[in-house]
């Protein structure tokens, strides 16, 4: 049986409930810091929060729950991921997971402001 990244680093493993609570605070901070908003569908947000918290609990990092973890810094996405914030939100209106959205995203097919 393999050890989690947190255990390998000598960090105590947090219980899942604590990870969920911390992740809720974390995603609020991301929204405030990066000028994004939550997906208008609360179910999407809850699924992603649970996935991020589960990865924090199991692996010590909030790996994106939408990608297979490779345990390779160059390949893995840790939330908030750079491609999501810098490429996907401006282009698609939301990150790959869908939790973080452009301020003008309304759930419909996205057309960035200023394009027409």
N, C-alpha and C positions, 0 to 999 in steps of 0.2 A: 504494500500500500504506500502510495507516495504522500509526502507531506505537503501541506499548503505553503504558499509563498510566505504567509505570515508566520507559520510555525518555523520555517527554515530561517527566517530572520530573527527568531527569538521573541517575537511579539506575541502577547497573549491573544488567543482567539476570542473575538467578541461574539456574543450570542446574536442570533438573527434579529430578534426584536430590537436590540440596541442599534444594529446596522440599519434597519428600516428607519428608525427615528432619526439617526444621523444623516441618512440619505435624503430624507424629506427636507431637512435644514440645508443640506448641501445643494439640492436642486433649486431651492429658493434663492440661494446666494448666486448660483450661476445665472439665473434669470435677471437678477439685479445687476450683476457685474457686466454681462455681455450684451445688454440691450436686446434680449429675446423675450418671448413669452411662452407660457405653457401651451400645449396643444389644446384646442377647444374641446376635444373629446377627453373627459376625465378618466375614462377607462384605459386609454392609451397611456396616460401619465402614470396611472397606478401600476400597470403591468411593467413599465420600464423601471419605476422606482423599486419594485420588488426584485426585478432582475439585477439591477445595480447593487442593491443591498445583499442579495444572495452571493454575488461575486465578491463583495467586500468581506462577507462572512467566511466564505470558503477559501479565498485567495489573497485577502488583504488589500485588494484594489477594486475600484469600481469599474471593472471591465465592461465594455458595451455588451449588453445581453443579446444583441442582434448578430454578433459575429462569433465564430469559434475562437476560443483563446488558444494562441500558439505559444505563449510564454516567450515571445520574441518582441523586444521593444519596438523594432521597426515595423512589425506587422499588427500588433495588438492596438486596439483603441481603448484608451482609458478616458472616462468621462470627466469633463467635457472634452471631446476630441477635436483636434485642430481641423481635420477635414469637415467635420460637421459644422463647426462655427464659421470657418473661413470659406468653404466652398458650397456645401449643401444648403445651409440656411439661406444665403443670398440667391442661389440659383433655383432651389426647389421650394423654398418657403419653410422648410423644416429639415432637421438633421435626419440621418438615416433611420434612427429609432423612432423619430416623430415626437419626442417629448419637448424639444426646444424648437420654437418656431419664430419666423420673422414677425416683427410687430404688426405687420399688416396681413398676416396669414389668417384666413377665415375657414380653412378646411376644404375649400374648393380648389380646382387646378390653379396653380400659382403663376402669377405674372408679376415679376418684380416691379416695384414702383419706378416710374420713369421710363419703362419700356412700353412701346406701342407702335 
